[in-house]
Amino acid sequence: MLDSQVVDQIGRHWGWVALRGVVAILFGLMAMFMPAITLSALVLVWGAFALADGVLALIAGIRIRDQGKPLWALIIVGLLGVAAGIVTFLWPGLTALILLYIIAIWALVAGVFQIAAAIRFRKDIRNEWFLGLSGLVSILFGAMLIMQPGAGALALVWVIGIYAVFFGILLLVFSLRLKQHRAP
C-alpha cells in the first residue's frame, strides 16, 4: 500500500497524465481523419507523438515521488518513448516494417509498466483499472502488430489512430481519478 504522501504526489501531478491523454487523442484523431497521409509523414508524426509522450512520462516520473524516490517505471517508459522518437527523426527513411516493430515493442513495454503501476495503485486509487486497461490495450496492440506485420499502410494508420484515441481516453479518465487524490 502506498503512503499518503505518494498518493498526494500522484494527485497533485494528475495534469501530466491528462496531458499525455490529450496528446494521444489528438494524434489518434489526426491519423484517422488524414488516412491518405504518406507513410513517411506518418513516421515523422509518430516520432513526434512518441517524443512528446516520452517527455511527459519522464516529467511525471521525476516529479511524482514514492518514498522520496522517482517512479522508475514511468521514467523507463518515458526514456523508451524519447529514444523511439529520436531514432524515428534520425532515420526517417525507415521501412514501414521497422517502424511497425518499433511501435509494437514500445506498446508492449509501456503496457507491461502500465499494468504493473495499476496493480501497485489498486489499494490507493479508485478505478485504477483504467490504467490497467490502457496497459492491456497497449499489449494487445503491440502483439497484433508483431503477428500481422504485412498490414497495409492505410490499415496501419487507422489501427494506430484508433489505438492512440482509446489509449488517450483511458489515460484522461485515469487522470481525473488521480485529481481526486490531491491534497486540499
N, CA, C and O of each residue as an XYZ file, in Angstrom:
736
protein
N       0.845     -1.175      0.000
C       0.000      0.000      0.000
C       0.893      1.242      0.000
O       1.897      1.296      0.710
N       0.516      2.232     -0.801
C       1.286      3.460     -0.887
C       0.995      4.349      0.313
O      -0.119      4.347      0.836
N       2.000      5.112      0.753
C       1.727      6.019      1.863
C       0.997      7.261      1.347
O       0.940      7.507      0.142
N       0.441      8.035      2.278
C      -0.400      9.175      1.895
C       0.384     10.244      1.139
O      -0.194     10.965      0.326
N       1.691     10.360      1.392
C       2.494     11.345      0.670
C       2.574     11.004     -0.816
O       2.502     11.891     -1.667
N       2.722      9.712     -1.124
C       2.800      9.296     -2.522
C       1.461      9.544     -3.205
O       1.415     10.047     -4.327
N       0.373      9.191     -2.527
C      -0.956      9.415     -3.094
C      -1.169     10.910     -3.336
O      -1.730     11.298     -4.361
N      -0.724     11.753     -2.396
C      -0.826     13.205     -2.565
C      -0.003     13.664     -3.768
O      -0.466     14.484     -4.561
N       1.215     13.138     -3.906
C       2.074     13.486     -5.044
C       1.396     13.115     -6.359
O       1.374     13.899     -7.307
N       0.851     11.920     -6.396
C       0.172     11.456     -7.608
C      -0.998     12.384     -7.928
O      -1.188     12.788     -9.076
N      -1.773     12.714     -6.906
C      -2.914     13.598     -7.101
C      -2.529     14.988     -7.568
O      -3.207     15.570     -8.414
N      -1.438     15.528     -7.021
C      -1.004     16.879     -7.404
C      -0.516     16.942     -8.842
O      -0.612     17.989     -9.482
N      -0.004     15.853     -9.348
C       0.562     15.850    -10.702
C      -0.336     15.146    -11.711
O       0.142     14.655    -12.734
N      -1.631     15.096    -11.428
C      -2.584     14.440    -12.321
C      -2.590     15.070    -13.708
O      -2.896     14.397    -14.693
N      -2.262     16.335    -13.795
C      -2.305     17.050    -15.067
C      -1.353     16.498    -16.115
O      -1.642     16.560    -17.310
N      -0.218     15.958    -15.677
C       0.735     15.380    -16.637
C       0.141     14.143    -17.298
O       0.327     13.919    -18.494
N      -0.569     13.349    -16.520
C      -1.234     12.166    -17.080
C      -2.334     12.619    -18.039
O      -2.498     12.048    -19.118
N      -3.088     13.651    -17.641
C      -4.151     14.181    -18.504
C      -3.572     14.702    -19.818
O      -4.139     14.465    -20.885
N      -2.447     15.409    -19.742
C      -1.824     15.946    -20.949
C      -1.371     14.820    -21.877
O      -1.499     14.928    -23.097
N      -0.846     13.749    -21.303
C      -0.479     12.583    -22.126
C      -1.712     12.056    -22.853
O      -1.643     11.712    -24.033
N      -2.838     11.993    -22.146
C      -4.075     11.519    -22.759
C      -4.530     12.417    -23.901
O      -4.932     11.927    -24.956
N      -4.469     13.730    -23.694
C      -4.884     14.682    -24.727
C      -3.985     14.567    -25.958
O      -4.480     14.554    -27.085
N      -2.667     14.484    -25.752
C      -1.731     14.353    -26.871
C      -2.030     13.071    -27.651
O      -2.023     13.085    -28.881
N      -2.291     11.976    -26.958
C      -2.598     10.710    -27.627
C      -3.893     10.819    -28.431
O      -3.960     10.340    -29.563
N      -4.919     11.443    -27.856
C      -6.196     11.599    -28.564
C      -6.011     12.452    -29.820
O      -6.510     12.095    -30.887
N      -5.304     13.567    -29.702
C      -5.079     14.433    -30.862
C      -4.314     13.701    -31.962
O      -4.663     13.800    -33.138
N      -3.277     12.970    -31.578
C      -2.517     12.192    -32.555
C      -3.417     11.166    -33.233
O      -3.393     11.027    -34.456
N      -4.212     10.447    -32.442
C      -5.089      9.419    -32.996
C      -6.121      9.984    -33.951
O      -6.364      9.408    -35.012
N      -6.735     11.108    -33.588
C      -7.727     11.733    -34.469
C      -7.088     12.202    -35.772
O      -7.669     12.052    -36.847
N      -5.896     12.767    -35.667
C      -5.205     13.203    -36.865
C      -4.916     12.020    -37.788
O      -5.107     12.111    -39.001
N      -4.460     10.923    -37.216
C      -4.165      9.739    -38.023
C      -5.434      9.196    -38.681
O      -5.394      8.768    -39.834
N      -6.559      9.207    -37.961
C      -7.796      8.648    -38.507
C      -8.445      9.560    -39.546
O      -9.019      9.068    -40.517
N      -8.365     10.873    -39.362
C      -9.025     11.781    -40.292
C      -8.136     12.226    -41.446
O      -8.582     12.955    -42.331
N      -6.894     11.795    -41.438
C      -5.979     12.066    -42.545
C      -5.354     10.752    -43.002
O      -4.130     10.624    -43.020
N      -6.185      9.767    -43.373
C      -5.632      8.448    -43.693
C      -4.789      8.424    -44.959
O      -4.027      7.481    -45.174
N      -4.911      9.435    -45.791
C      -4.123      9.449    -47.016
C      -2.694      9.929    -46.775
O      -1.893     10.015    -47.706
N      -2.388     10.235    -45.534
C      -1.048     10.704    -45.186
C      -0.022      9.673    -45.665
O      -0.251      8.468    -45.561
N       1.077     10.141    -46.177
C       2.080      9.195    -46.657
C       2.747      8.500    -45.485
O       2.757      9.003    -44.361
N       3.292      7.354    -45.766
C       3.934      6.586    -44.707
C       5.126      7.336    -44.122
O       5.383      7.256    -42.921
N       5.846      8.057    -44.959
C       6.992      8.807    -44.416
C       6.516      9.923    -43.491
O       7.162     10.209    -42.482
N       5.385     10.560    -43.828
C       4.832     11.576    -42.929
C       4.349     10.920    -41.644
O       4.509     11.479    -40.559
N       3.758      9.737    -41.764
C       3.306      9.009    -40.578
C       4.488      8.713    -39.663
O       4.381      8.820    -38.442
N       5.605      8.344    -40.257
C       6.800      8.066    -39.463
C       7.159      9.298    -38.630
O       7.417      9.182    -37.432
N       7.177     10.464    -39.254
C       7.543     11.689    -38.537
C       6.494     12.080    -37.502
O       6.838     12.513    -36.402
N       5.211     11.929    -37.849
C       4.146     12.257    -36.894
C       4.217     11.313    -35.700
O       4.089     11.744    -34.554
N       4.420     10.021    -35.968
C       4.527      9.074    -34.864
C       5.759      9.387    -34.013
O       5.711      9.288    -32.787
N       6.855      9.763    -34.661
C       8.053     10.135    -33.913
C       7.792     11.304    -32.980
O       8.262     11.312    -31.842
N       7.038     12.299    -33.462
C       6.684     13.448    -32.618
C       5.806     13.007    -31.451
O       5.986     13.470    -30.325
N       4.859     12.114    -31.718
C       3.990     11.598    -30.655
C       4.814     10.842    -29.612
O       4.663     11.080    -28.414
N       5.683      9.934    -30.059
C       6.495      9.145    -29.124
C       7.397     10.059    -28.297
O       7.569      9.847    -27.097
N       7.967     11.066    -28.937
C       8.838     12.011    -28.238
C       8.046     12.816    -27.205
O       8.486     12.957    -26.063
N       6.881     13.347    -27.597
C       6.058     14.134    -26.665
C       5.582     13.275    -25.500
O       5.660     13.697    -24.346
N       5.088     12.073    -25.792
C       4.622     11.190    -24.729
C       5.781     10.802    -23.813
O       5.617     10.739    -22.595
N       6.951     10.542    -24.395
C       8.116     10.185    -23.595
C       8.545     11.306    -22.662
O       8.852     11.062    -21.495
N       8.567     12.537    -23.172
C       8.947     13.684    -22.336
C       7.945     13.863    -21.200
O       8.336     14.081    -20.054
N       6.646     13.772    -21.519
C       5.622     13.938    -20.479
C       5.704     12.824    -19.438
O       5.542     13.083    -18.246
N       5.954     11.588    -19.873
C       6.103     10.478    -18.926
C       7.340     10.683    -18.050
O       7.303     10.406    -16.851
N       8.434     11.168    -18.645
C       9.646     11.459    -17.865
C       9.376     12.518    -16.802
O       9.764     12.357    -15.645
N       8.719     13.590    -17.192
C       8.412     14.662    -16.235
C       7.574     14.115    -15.090
O       7.866     14.367    -13.921
N       6.528     13.362    -15.434
C       5.664     12.796    -14.392
C       6.449     11.837    -13.504
O       6.303     11.869    -12.282
N       7.284     10.981    -14.102
C       8.061     10.017    -13.331
C       9.059     10.665    -12.389
O       9.331     10.139    -11.309
N       9.604     11.799    -12.791
C      10.566     12.513    -11.947
C       9.856     13.293    -10.845
O      10.338     13.348     -9.713
N       8.718     13.894    -11.167
C       8.019     14.745    -10.191
C       7.233     13.956     -9.156
O       7.147     14.371     -8.001
N       6.664     12.836     -9.548
C       5.885     12.034     -8.599
C       6.873     11.210     -7.786
O       7.717     10.514     -8.349
N       6.771     11.286     -6.476
C       7.725     10.614     -5.592
C       7.067      9.466     -4.849
O       5.928      9.569     -4.395
N       7.803      8.374     -4.735
C       7.390      7.221     -3.938
C       8.464      7.040     -2.877
O       9.562      6.571     -3.174
N       8.155      7.406     -1.661
C       9.095      7.362     -0.547
C      10.360      8.155     -0.886
O      11.482      7.719     -0.626
N      10.142      9.330     -1.473
C      11.243     10.228     -1.801
C      11.981      9.892     -3.079
O      12.917     10.601     -3.450
N      11.588      8.834     -3.762
C      12.276      8.410     -4.980
C      11.346      8.574     -6.179
O      10.127      8.457     -6.048
N      11.927      8.846     -7.349
C      11.091      8.978     -8.544
C      10.463      7.633     -8.926
O      10.928      6.575     -8.503
N       9.406      7.695     -9.727
C       8.751      6.468    -10.201
C       9.524      5.946    -11.418
O       9.343      6.425    -12.537
N      10.380      4.965    -11.177
C      11.280      4.476    -12.218
C      10.563      3.818    -13.381
O      11.021      3.922    -14.519
N       9.452      3.144    -13.127
C       8.722      2.507    -14.228
C       8.273      3.562    -15.237
O       8.386      3.357    -16.445
N       7.768      4.683    -14.744
C       7.318      5.754    -15.629
C       8.508      6.421    -16.317
O       8.407      6.830    -17.473
N       9.616      6.528    -15.620
C      10.823      7.096    -16.229
C      11.323      6.192    -17.356
O      11.744      6.686    -18.402
N      11.280      4.880    -17.155
C      11.707      3.940    -18.200
C      10.798      4.053    -19.418
O      11.280      4.084    -20.550
N       9.477      4.116    -19.192
C       8.539      4.302    -20.304
C       8.861      5.609    -21.030
O       8.847      5.659    -22.260
N       9.152      6.667    -20.266
C       9.494      7.953    -20.862
C      10.764      7.896    -21.689
O      10.810      8.414    -22.805
N      11.799      7.264    -21.142
C      13.060      7.134    -21.881
C      12.874      6.330    -23.161
O      13.444      6.663    -24.200
N      12.075      5.272    -23.080
C      11.802      4.453    -24.260
C      11.080      5.282    -25.326
O      11.404      5.189    -26.510
N      10.099      6.092    -24.905
C       9.381      6.949    -25.848
C      10.288      7.988    -26.491
O      10.227      8.213    -27.700
N      11.133      8.625    -25.673
C      12.074      9.620    -26.198
C      13.041      8.956    -27.179
O      13.303      9.494    -28.255
N      13.568      7.794    -26.810
C      14.500      7.083    -27.692
C      13.828      6.710    -29.013
O      14.410      6.893    -30.082
N      12.605      6.188    -28.939
C      11.884      5.812    -30.161
C      11.647      7.040    -31.037
O      11.782      6.966    -32.259
N      11.296      8.164    -30.422
C      11.085      9.391    -31.182
C      12.357      9.888    -31.844
O      12.338     10.286    -33.009
N      13.458      9.870    -31.114
C      14.738     10.336    -31.661
C      15.198      9.446    -32.806
O      15.625      9.943    -33.848
N      15.114      8.126    -32.618
C      15.501      7.191    -33.685
C      14.665      7.454    -34.934
O      15.182      7.431    -36.051
N      13.383      7.700    -34.741
C      12.496      7.964    -35.871
C      12.929      9.217    -36.631
O      12.902      9.232    -37.861
N      13.331     10.276    -35.906
C      13.757     11.504    -36.576
C      15.140     11.372    -37.212
O      15.406     11.991    -38.243
N      16.015     10.580    -36.616
C      17.355     10.404    -37.181
C      17.324      9.594    -38.472
O      18.110      9.853    -39.384
N      16.424      8.617    -38.557
C      16.321      7.752    -39.725
C      14.885      7.727    -40.251
O      14.204      6.707    -40.145
N      14.421      8.851    -40.820
C      13.030      8.908    -41.274
C      12.745      7.980    -42.445
O      11.584      7.712    -42.753
N      13.771      7.496    -43.089
C      13.576      6.593    -44.210
C      13.366      5.147    -43.794
O      13.413      4.246    -44.631
N      13.134      4.919    -42.512
C      12.891      3.554    -42.047
C      11.741      2.933    -42.831
O      10.787      3.619    -43.198
N      11.836      1.663    -43.078
C      10.729      0.999    -43.763
C       9.541      0.892    -42.829
O       9.674      0.997    -41.609
N       8.373      0.681    -43.424
C       7.149      0.544    -42.620
C       7.275     -0.622    -41.650
O       6.769     -0.555    -40.530
N       7.937     -1.676    -42.066
C       8.075     -2.851    -41.202
C       8.903     -2.534    -39.959
O       8.544     -2.941    -38.855
N       9.996     -1.817    -40.130
C      10.824     -1.456    -38.978
C      10.048     -0.522    -38.054
O      10.080     -0.688    -36.835
N       9.346      0.466    -38.633
C       8.522      1.358    -37.815
C       7.480      0.556    -37.048
O       7.239      0.797    -35.865
N       6.875     -0.389    -37.729
C       5.856     -1.211    -37.091
C       6.429     -1.946    -35.880
O       5.790     -1.996    -34.829
N       7.613     -2.510    -36.016
C       8.223     -3.221    -34.891
C       8.639     -2.269    -33.767
O       8.546     -2.630    -32.594
N       9.093     -1.070    -34.104
C       9.412     -0.078    -33.065
C       8.158      0.264    -32.276
O       8.174      0.290    -31.045
N       7.064      0.527    -32.998
C       5.798      0.848    -32.338
C       5.334     -0.330    -31.491
O       4.878     -0.142    -30.364
N       5.448     -1.547    -32.029
C       4.995     -2.741    -31.307
C       5.774     -2.935    -30.009
O       5.177     -3.186    -28.963
N       7.083     -2.823    -30.065
C       7.907     -3.005    -28.862
C       7.596     -1.911    -27.842
O       7.476     -2.191    -26.649
N       7.465     -0.671    -28.305
C       7.123      0.435    -27.411
C       5.789      0.164    -26.720
O       5.670      0.344    -25.508
N       4.782     -0.270    -27.485
C       3.458     -0.535    -26.910
C       3.510     -1.691    -25.912
O       2.872     -1.623    -24.861
N       4.260     -2.750    -26.223
C       4.366     -3.894    -25.311
C       5.008     -3.488    -23.984
O       4.481     -3.801    -22.917
N       6.132     -2.800    -24.050
C       6.840     -2.399    -22.826
C       5.999     -1.411    -22.018
O       5.870     -1.555    -20.802
N       5.429     -0.412    -22.688
C       4.584      0.562    -21.985
C       3.402     -0.140    -21.331
O       3.035      0.191    -20.203
N       2.803     -1.104    -22.023
C       1.660     -1.834    -21.473
C       2.003     -2.605    -20.218
O       1.235     -2.603    -19.256
N       3.140     -3.261    -20.219
C       3.568     -4.018    -19.035
C       3.737     -3.078    -17.840
O       3.276     -3.381    -16.740
N       4.397     -1.941    -18.056
C       4.601     -0.998    -16.954
C       3.293     -0.366    -16.489
O       3.138     -0.086    -15.301
N       2.352     -0.137    -17.402
C       1.059      0.428    -17.008
C       0.282     -0.564    -16.142
O      -0.334     -0.171    -15.151
N       0.309     -1.822    -16.502
C      -0.374     -2.842    -15.694
C       0.291     -2.957    -14.325
O      -0.391     -3.063    -13.306
N       1.622     -2.936    -14.304
C       2.336     -3.006    -13.020
C       1.969     -1.817    -12.133
O       1.771     -1.981    -10.929
N       1.879     -0.632    -12.716
C       1.507      0.553    -11.932
C       0.072      0.437    -11.430
O      -0.213      0.813    -10.293
N      -0.834     -0.075    -12.256
C      -2.233     -0.235    -11.835
C      -2.334     -1.207    -10.667
O      -3.103     -0.980     -9.732
N      -1.568     -2.279    -10.716
C      -1.564     -3.250     -9.611
C      -1.031     -2.582     -8.347
O      -1.564     -2.793     -7.257
N      -0.003     -1.795     -8.490
C       0.593     -1.122     -7.330
C      -0.366     -0.117     -6.699
O      -0.396      0.034     -5.477
N      -1.154      0.571     -7.534
C      -2.058      1.610     -7.044
C      -3.432      1.084     -6.648
O      -4.262      1.865     -6.182
N      -3.702     -0.198     -6.813
C      -5.062     -0.719     -6.664
C      -5.690     -0.478     -5.301
O      -6.912     -0.363     -5.207
N      -4.897     -0.399     -4.251
C      -5.465     -0.189     -2.916
C      -5.586      1.289     -2.565
O      -6.224      1.641     -1.573
N      -4.986      2.143     -3.358
C      -4.928      3.558     -3.011
C      -5.736      4.469     -3.930
O      -6.099      5.578     -3.539
N      -6.018      4.017     -5.131
C      -6.718      4.854     -6.099
C      -7.900      4.070     -6.658
O      -7.741      2.969     -7.184
N      -9.093      4.660     -6.533
C     -10.274      4.008     -7.088
C     -10.204      4.014     -8.608
O      -9.682      4.946     -9.219
N     -10.731      2.968     -9.195
C     -10.796      2.834    -10.655
C      -9.417      2.838    -11.315
O      -9.248      3.334    -12.429
N      -8.447      2.281    -10.611
C      -7.109      2.163    -11.187
C      -7.125      1.234    -12.391
O      -6.166      1.170    -13.160
N      -8.227      0.520    -12.538
C      -8.338     -0.417    -13.656
C      -8.285      0.301    -15.003
O      -7.982     -0.330    -16.016
N      -8.575      1.626    -15.042
C      -8.427      2.361    -16.299
C      -6.973      2.311    -16.767
O      -6.697      2.138    -17.954
N      -6.053      2.464    -15.823
C      -4.635      2.391    -16.159
C      -4.273      0.971    -16.576
O      -3.545      0.771    -17.549
N      -4.783     -0.019    -15.836
C      -4.533     -1.411    -16.197
C      -5.098     -1.750    -17.566
O      -4.466     -2.461    -18.347
N      -6.297     -1.237    -17.857
C      -6.914     -1.488    -19.158
C      -6.121     -0.825    -20.273
O      -5.986     -1.391    -21.358
N      -5.592      0.376    -20.019
C      -4.764      1.018    -21.047
C      -3.500      0.195    -21.293
O      -3.010      0.127    -22.421
N      -2.970     -0.432    -20.233
C      -1.821     -1.320    -20.397
C      -2.165     -2.551    -21.210
O      -1.392     -2.972    -22.071
N      -3.336     -3.133    -20.937
C      -3.783     -4.307    -21.698
C      -3.990     -3.946    -23.164
O      -3.598     -4.703    -24.052
N      -4.607     -2.788    -23.422
C      -4.809     -2.335    -24.800
C      -3.453     -2.161    -25.487
O      -3.295     -2.532    -26.650
N      -2.480     -1.600    -24.775
C      -1.143     -1.419    -25.343
C      -0.501     -2.758    -25.689
O       0.099     -2.903    -26.754
N      -0.623     -3.735    -24.795
C      -0.039     -5.061    -25.042
C      -0.722     -5.739    -26.223
O      -0.051     -6.308    -27.084
N      -2.048     -5.682    -26.271
C      -2.779     -6.294    -27.387
C      -2.411     -5.625    -28.709
O      -2.236     -6.297    -29.726
N      -2.296     -4.305    -28.686
C      -1.914     -3.560    -29.878
C      -0.514     -3.972    -30.342
O      -0.310     -4.243    -31.526
N       0.440     -4.021    -29.428
C       1.802     -4.415    -29.778
C       1.868     -5.836    -30.308
O       2.562     -6.104    -31.288
N       1.144     -6.755    -29.660
C       1.128     -8.155    -30.108
C       0.506     -8.274    -31.495
O       0.994     -9.030    -32.335
N      -0.574     -7.527    -31.737
C      -1.221     -7.573    -33.043
C      -0.270     -7.087    -34.139
O      -0.216     -7.676    -35.219
N       0.472     -6.025    -33.867
C       1.408     -5.524    -34.867
C       2.517     -6.532    -35.160
O       2.949     -6.663    -36.305
N       2.973     -7.237    -34.141
C       4.023     -8.238    -34.356
C       3.484     -9.433    -35.143
O       4.178     -9.975    -36.003
N       2.242     -9.845    -34.847
C       1.672    -11.020    -35.520
C       1.188    -10.720    -36.939
O       1.113    -11.631    -37.763
N       0.860     -9.468    -37.239
C       0.341     -9.094    -38.558
C       1.183     -7.985    -39.197
O       0.662     -6.905    -39.477
N       2.467     -8.232    -39.430
C       3.321     -7.152    -39.944
C       3.021     -6.764    -41.389
O       3.448     -5.703    -41.845
N       2.297     -7.605    -42.105
C       2.031     -7.312    -43.510
C       0.837     -6.406    -43.740
O       0.424     -6.217    -44.884
N       0.277     -5.848    -42.693
C      -0.890     -4.967    -42.851
C      -0.526     -3.789    -43.753
O       0.605     -3.303    -43.735
N      -1.478     -3.352    -44.519
C      -1.247     -2.231    -45.431
C      -1.031     -0.930    -44.689
O      -1.375     -0.812    -43.512
N      -0.461      0.046    -45.376
C      -0.159      1.339    -44.754
C      -1.426      2.035    -44.269
O      -1.427      2.625    -43.189
N      -2.502      1.975    -45.048
C      -3.744      2.621    -44.619
C      -4.300      1.957    -43.372
O      -4.751      2.631    -42.446
N      -4.265      0.625    -43.356
C      -4.740     -0.102    -42.169
C      -3.872      0.246    -40.966
O      -4.378      0.402    -39.855
N      -2.582      0.365    -41.187
C      -1.670      0.719    -40.099
C      -2.015      2.100    -39.537
O      -2.028      2.292    -38.322
N      -2.291      3.049    -40.414
C      -2.658      4.395    -39.968
C      -3.926      4.335    -39.120
O      -3.989      4.949    -38.055
N      -4.934      3.601    -39.588
C      -6.193      3.505    -38.842
C      -6.007      2.806    -37.501
O      -6.531      3.258    -36.484
N      -5.265      1.709    -37.499
C      -5.046      0.974    -36.249
C      -4.301      1.845    -35.244
O      -4.661      1.882    -34.068
N      -3.276      2.538    -35.695
C      -2.524      3.422    -34.807
C      -3.429      4.539    -34.290
O      -3.386      4.872    -33.105
N      -4.238      5.111    -35.160
C      -5.144      6.178    -34.749
C      -6.162      5.720    -33.718
O      -6.378      6.397    -32.713
N      -6.786      4.579    -33.960
C      -7.777      4.040    -33.020
C      -7.113      3.720    -31.685
O      -7.649      4.040    -30.625
N      -5.949      3.090    -31.743
C      -5.209      2.777    -30.516
C      -4.915      4.052    -29.728
O      -5.167      4.110    -28.524
N      -4.384      5.069    -30.400
C      -3.990      6.297    -29.701
C      -5.195      6.989    -29.069
O      -5.094      7.502    -27.955
N      -6.336      7.011    -29.764
C      -7.538      7.636    -29.198
C      -8.000      6.861    -27.971
O      -8.276      7.458    -26.930
N      -8.088      5.534    -28.082
C      -8.537      4.706    -26.959
C      -7.578      4.839    -25.775
O      -8.009      5.012    -24.635
N      -6.285      4.757    -26.051
C      -5.249      4.910    -25.031
C      -5.370      6.276    -24.357
O      -5.312      6.375    -23.132
N      -5.537      7.326    -25.158
C      -5.645      8.674    -24.622
C      -6.877      8.874    -23.755
O      -6.803      9.521    -22.710
N      -8.010      8.323    -24.180
C      -9.239      8.435    -23.385
C      -9.055      7.751    -22.038
O      -9.438      8.297    -21.003
N      -8.469      6.554    -22.049
C      -8.255      5.840    -20.789
C      -7.314      6.608    -19.864
O      -7.559      6.681    -18.660
N      -6.243      7.180    -20.408
C      -5.335      7.979    -19.576
C      -6.029      9.226    -19.043
O      -5.813      9.614    -17.895
N      -6.859      9.855    -19.866
C      -7.577     11.049    -19.431
C      -8.541     10.726    -18.293
O      -8.601     11.458    -17.305
N      -9.292      9.638    -18.425
C     -10.217      9.230    -17.362
C      -9.436      8.898    -16.093
O      -9.836      9.288    -14.997
N      -8.320      8.176    -16.240
C      -7.492      7.835    -15.082
C      -6.955      9.100    -14.416
O      -6.904      9.179    -13.189
N      -6.554     10.091    -15.218
C      -6.017     11.329    -14.633
C      -7.072     12.053    -13.803
O      -6.746     12.668    -12.788
N      -8.325     11.984    -14.223
C      -9.390     12.621    -13.444
C      -9.582     11.914    -12.108
O      -9.929     12.550    -11.113
N      -9.360     10.612    -12.081
C      -9.391      9.878    -10.808
C      -8.210     10.290     -9.933
O      -8.345     10.430     -8.718
N      -7.058     10.480    -10.560
C      -5.879     10.916     -9.802
C      -6.113     12.285     -9.176
O      -5.668     12.548     -8.059
N      -6.808     13.149     -9.893
C      -7.074     14.508     -9.410
C      -7.790     14.484     -8.063
O      -7.588     15.371     -7.234
N      -8.620     13.480     -7.846
C      -9.365     13.367     -6.593
C      -8.456     13.074     -5.402
O      -8.870     13.244     -4.255
N      -7.239     12.643     -5.657
C      -6.321     12.262     -4.582
C      -5.342     13.365     -4.195
O      -4.454     13.142     -3.373
N      -5.492     14.537     -4.772
C      -4.569     15.616     -4.399
C      -4.991     16.205     -3.057
O      -6.168     16.211     -2.698
N      -4.008     16.690     -2.340
C      -4.275     17.295     -1.021
C      -4.983     18.629     -1.219
O      -4.748     19.321     -2.210
N      -5.847     18.989     -0.277
C      -6.568     20.270     -0.402
C      -5.634     21.462     -0.337
O      -6.084     22.605     -0.426
